[in-house]
Amino acid sequence: MFKILAKINRWLLPSYTRQQLDLSKATKLQKAIIAWKYFVTTRALGQKTSGE
């Protein structure tokens, strides 16, 4: 589930790395988006595939 959600995030949510966003100047919404993407990405990477 998290792998699919991570792919959706890549399409829908902005990439602040490409925009070179300074975290000290980020708004609360931008920080919330960063936190959400981090949460989903770490869960997707930790998820085991059905074949293992």
N, C-alpha and C positions, 0 to 999 in steps of 0.2 A: 504494500500500500504506500509506503513512504517513498519508494523509488518512482512510482507514478506521480506522486505529489511533487517530488523534486523536479521532474521533467516539466510539470505544469508551471511550477514556480519560475523556471528558466525562461519560459515563454511569456508569462504574464508580468512578472515583477522586474523592476529595473536592476541593472547591474551597476552598483556603485563603485566597483573596482575599475571598470572601464571609464567611469566618469571621474575617477581619482578623488572621491569624496573624502574630506578630512573629517574623521569621526568627532573631533572636538567641536566642529561647526554643524554637525548633523542635527536635523530637527527630531522631535520625539517620534514622528511617524517614520522617518528614515531609519532611526534606531530600532523601531519595532519591526520593520521589514527585514533588517539585517538579522535581528534575533530570530525571527521566524524562519528565514532561509537557513540559518545555522542549525536550528533545532531539527528541521526536516532533513538537511544534508547529513548530519551526524547519525540520525536514525536510519536513513537510507543506506549509509555505508556500513552500519553495524548489523543490518538485516542479513540473515542467511538466506541463500537461495533454496528453493525446494529440492534441488538435486543433491544437496550436501547432507 
